[in-house]
Amino acid sequence: MYDSIVKIKELTFYYDNHIVLEDIDLEIKQKDMLAIMGPNGGGKTTLIKIILGLLRPYSGTVEVFGREPEKTRRMIGYLRQYQDLDTDFPISVFDVVLMGRYKGIARRYSSRDREAARKALDLLKIYDMRERHIKQLSGGQFQRMLLARAIVGDPKLLLLDEPLNSIGPEMQHEIYDLFLKLSERMAVVFVTHDVSAISKYMDKIACLNRRLYYHGPKEGSLGRLEEAYKCPVEIIAHGVPHRVLKEH
């Protein structure tokens, strides 16, 4: 068992001779609850794709569970920012979630696979929608279905690229609470712009804008967030008492 499940050293990546990531050092440990933050175009999604093995760095090293990233995909749950599912395709919510069990075309899903899908749907509170066609779902319900598919394989690392964009504020809090529970058995990594949420739910922050400006506990991140975003940032920690993680 690896304490550090992702190790990135001196990573640099180019798109068409344009530098996207430069000299990145990052370590993700078991049970981390990490938010990756930074402006649009700062390389956040690219970094996630490199961890998944979908992109190869120009230079530097990336290890996931001590191996090359492309050899560990079945240990990772992933929800990307934009989905291209054909909503006219004749498939139910249950079957979409079941697809996350990584079976080949010729292999049948077992009773264990189906039970895992039922548990994931129940966890996301959409089990009663399991027989619906996916076109019948609202935006928030559709996103919860995709989240259920991401966790149904019981991954050891969960990568989420702005996963709550289509979900209302009340449901967002429930899902953040869900991810806190999931982080007891896996590392959870968010790409997000939700500065207020990190004060309550996240343990660590990575501030990324081509370079990694900061990686560590959220309380030390404010100045580096402002440096990455090139503008003032205020983080409010909700609860009793309220705290602003900044001298004021």
Phi and psi in degrees as a GROMACS rama.xvg file:
@    title "Ramachandran Plot"
@    xaxis  label "Phi"
@    yaxis  label "Psi"
@TYPE xy
-97.3529  130.22  TYR-2
-71.2447  -44.4784  ASP-3
-98.557  111.609  SER-4
-91.5672  -21.6147  ILE-5
-129.194  128.366  VAL-6
-129.539  119.035  LYS-7
-120.466  129.582  ILE-8
-133.468  127.619  LYS-9
51.6082  41.6257  GLU-10
-78.8178  132.133  LEU-11
-132.785  139.722  THR-12
-140.323  138.648  PHE-13
-119.719  144.201  TYR-14
-113.618  116.3  TYR-15
48.8793  50.716  ASP-16
66.8055  9.86463  ASN-17
-104.819  123.617  HIS-18
-74.3595  126.952  ILE-19
-106.719  -40.8083  VAL-20
-130.28  137.433  LEU-21
-133.838  116.784  GLU-22
52.8252  54.9679  ASP-23
-89.5115  126.668  ILE-24
-116.217  121.871  ASP-25
-149.054  139.124  LEU-26
-130.349  131.032  GLU-27
-117.678  127.515  ILE-28
-106.962  164.577  LYS-29
-55.5129  138.285  GLN-30
68.3665  11.5706  LYS-31
-64.3967  145.406  ASP-32
-119.911  94.4971  MET-33
-114.505  130.165  LEU-34
-103.474  127.363  ALA-35
-100.397  117.214  ILE-36
-124.924  155.696  MET-37
157.956  169.985  GLY-38
-69.5499  162.898  PRO-39
-58.8429  139.269  ASN-40
82.2391  7.92681  GLY-41
-85.0179  -3.93703  GLY-42
102.255  9.7729  GLY-43
-64.6879  -51.6348  LYS-44
-65.182  -37.0397  THR-45
-59.7295  -42.3917  THR-46
-61.9293  -42.5304  LEU-47
-60.8989  -43.1365  ILE-48
-66.8218  -31.6782  LYS-49
-69.1079  -41.2095  ILE-50
-61.2637  -36.06  ILE-51
-75.0984  -13.3769  LEU-52
82.9647  11.5814  GLY-53
-79.5134  -23.5327  LEU-54
-128.902  149.817  LEU-55
-109.109  136.28  ARG-56
-68.4087  153.421  PRO-57
-68.2368  -41.3184  TYR-58
-150.97  166.634  SER-59
95.6143  179.12  GLY-60
-126.405  147.235  THR-61
-135.094  122.405  VAL-62
-121.914  134.107  GLU-63
-125.165  118.211  VAL-64
53.9209  36.5998  PHE-65
74.914  10.4215  GLY-66
-131.51  175.661  ARG-67
-67.1443  139.842  GLU-68
-54.9025  -39.9854  PRO-69
-66.7314  -12.8474  GLU-70
-93.2776  1.06128  LYS-71
-124.301  15.2533  THR-72
-61.4972  -31.1003  ARG-73
-74.1577  -7.27458  ARG-74
-97.4538  2.95464  MET-75
-121.885  132.076  ILE-76
-95.5712  138.675  GLY-77
-140.508  130.891  TYR-78
-126.027  112.191  LEU-79
-84.3572  167.524  ARG-80
-68.0267  -44.6135  GLN-81
-118.472  128.691  TYR-82
-103.22  146.188  GLN-83
-120.695  30.8811  ASP-84
-65.4163  135.324  LEU-85
-79.1239  107.054  ASP-86
-71.8264  -7.8934  THR-87
-89.5208  -10.0124  ASP-88
-67.2006  135.432  PHE-89
-76.2901  86.4796  PRO-90
-145.073  144.037  ILE-91
-91.1293  165.949  SER-92
-58.3065  -44.751  VAL-93
-59.1025  -43.1127  PHE-94
-69.3859  -33.8668  ASP-95
-62.9513  -45.3448  VAL-96
-65.3067  -39.9264  VAL-97
-61.2516  -29.6647  LEU-98
-60.3061  -23.0216  MET-99
-70.9537  -2.56051  GLY-100
-86.5352  4.28672  ARG-101
58.9006  49.3403  TYR-102
-94.0768  148.334  LYS-103
-73.0448  171.429  GLY-104
-61.8408  -38.5515  ILE-105
-89.4946  -4.21474  ALA-106
-97.773  141.113  ARG-107
-89.6583  148.451  ARG-108
-75.5784  138.534  TYR-109
-87.6692  172.078  SER-110
-63.0538  -30.8177  SER-111
-66.7059  -40.6843  ARG-112
-61.4662  -44.7861  ASP-113
-67.4416  -35.9202  ARG-114
-67.0662  -38.3756  GLU-115
-62.4167  -40.1257  ALA-116
-65.4469  -40.553  ALA-117
-62.4749  -41.9261  ARG-118
-65.9878  -40.8533  LYS-119
-64.5199  -42.5881  ALA-120
-63.8876  -39.9409  LEU-121
-66.4452  -40.544  ASP-122
-61.3663  -37.4376  LEU-123
-88.3124  3.61292  LEU-124
62.0445  39.7043  LYS-125
-132.159  22.674  ILE-126
-62.4862  -34.0322  TYR-127
-70.525  -8.43038  ASP-128
-101.701  8.95777  MET-129
-60.2688  -31.0429  ARG-130
-92.058  -2.18972  GLU-131
-71.3401  148.974  ARG-132
-71.0912  144.234  HIS-133
-62.7168  -22.2991  ILE-134
-70.4797  -17.6108  LYS-135
-83.7937  -3.16985  GLN-136
-87.6608  148.076  LEU-137
-74.2656  172.469  SER-138
-58.9543  -43.5297  GLY-139
-67.0211  -39.9128  GLY-140
-66.2997  -38.4155  GLN-141
-62.464  -42.2389  PHE-142
-67.1955  -38.0579  GLN-143
-64.9836  -36.3115  ARG-144
-60.2868  -43.5503  MET-145
-67.6516  -35.4122  LEU-146
-64.4433  -40.4673  LEU-147
-61.3899  -40.4236  ALA-148
-64.6417  -34.3707  ARG-149
-69.266  -29.0297  ALA-150
-103.633  -6.61643  ILE-151
-66.3047  -22.9067  VAL-152
-85.9715  7.66264  GLY-153
52.9145  59.2646  ASP-154
-70.5598  162.572  PRO-155
-96.9035  -12.2951  LYS-156
-141.78  128.851  LEU-157
-117.069  117.844  LEU-158
-109.598  123.976  LEU-159
-128.789  116.199  LEU-160
-99.8042  96.3887  ASP-161
48.2453  64.2041  GLU-162
-78.7314  -13.0148  PRO-163
-111.354  18.6258  LEU-164
-61.9576  -32.2466  ASN-165
-100.076  9.4178  SER-166
-112.431  135.346  ILE-167
-65.8002  160.947  GLY-168
-56.3408  -40.8405  PRO-169
-64.7578  -44.0165  GLU-170
-70.9528  -29.3498  MET-171
-58.7629  -43.2883  GLN-172
-61.8563  -40.1158  HIS-173
-63.8204  -40.4231  GLU-174
-72.4953  -37.3002  ILE-175
-59.8531  -41.5607  TYR-176
-61.9286  -37.9275  ASP-177
-61.0113  -43.7924  LEU-178
-68.6579  -29.7934  PHE-179
-61.1731  -41.3667  LEU-180
-66.7032  -41.7755  LYS-181
-63.9949  -32.1282  LEU-182
-67.3758  -9.96153  SER-183
-71.1105  -19.4962  GLU-184
-128.184  1.8948  ARG-185
-156.229  160.443  MET-186
-81.2509  137.368  ALA-187
-120.261  123.354  VAL-188
-122.772  121.253  VAL-189
-106.565  137.383  PHE-190
-96.3879  123.835  VAL-191
-153.477  155.909  THR-192
-109.23  3.22332  HIS-193
-81.2244  87.213  ASP-194
-64.3431  -37.3699  VAL-195
-67.6838  -33.4632  SER-196
-69.0046  -31.0623  ALA-197
-66.2921  -27.1727  ILE-198
-65.4362  -27.3146  SER-199
-99.8109  -36.7963  LYS-200
-107.062  -27.3868  TYR-201
-94.348  146.968  MET-202
-88.8003  -40.5746  ASP-203
-133.207  157.536  LYS-204
-131.883  139.781  ILE-205
-116.707  119.242  ALA-206
-96.9414  113.89  CYS-207
-125.284  125.51  LEU-208
-150.074  80.7844  ASN-209
71.1566  -52.7312  ARG-210
-102.936  159.013  ARG-211
-89.718  106.559  LEU-212
-79.0262  -26.8485  TYR-213
-162.078  145.04  TYR-214
-149.893  113.24  HIS-215
168.295  -162.845  GLY-216
-59.3539  147.38  PRO-217
-62.6194  -30.8559  LYS-218
-63.5627  -23.0038  GLU-219
-99.1274  11.2644  GLY-220
-95.7899  -14.1848  SER-221
-59.639  -51.0545  LEU-222
-61.1235  -37.4239  GLY-223
-73.2444  -32.3692  ARG-224
-61.6322  -44.1164  LEU-225
-63.2634  -36.2059  GLU-226
-67.2988  -40.1701  GLU-227
-70.2328  -42.9169  ALA-228
-82.1958  -14.9825  TYR-229
62.348  34.3449  LYS-230
-161.738  163.508  CYS-231
-64.0272  142.381  PRO-232
-134.566  135.921  VAL-233
-124.01  129.319  GLU-234
-110.851  123.124  ILE-235
-108.841  125.183  ILE-236
-92.2435  115.878  ALA-237
-80.4746  158.401  HIS-238
126.316  -163.355  GLY-239
-122.795  117.478  VAL-240
-82.122  164.975  PRO-241
-65.9949  144.804  HIS-242
-133.118  138.288  ARG-243
-102.197  120.678  VAL-244
-80.0863  59.3961  LEU-245
-170.268  142.218  LYS-246
-66.8396  135.841  GLU-247
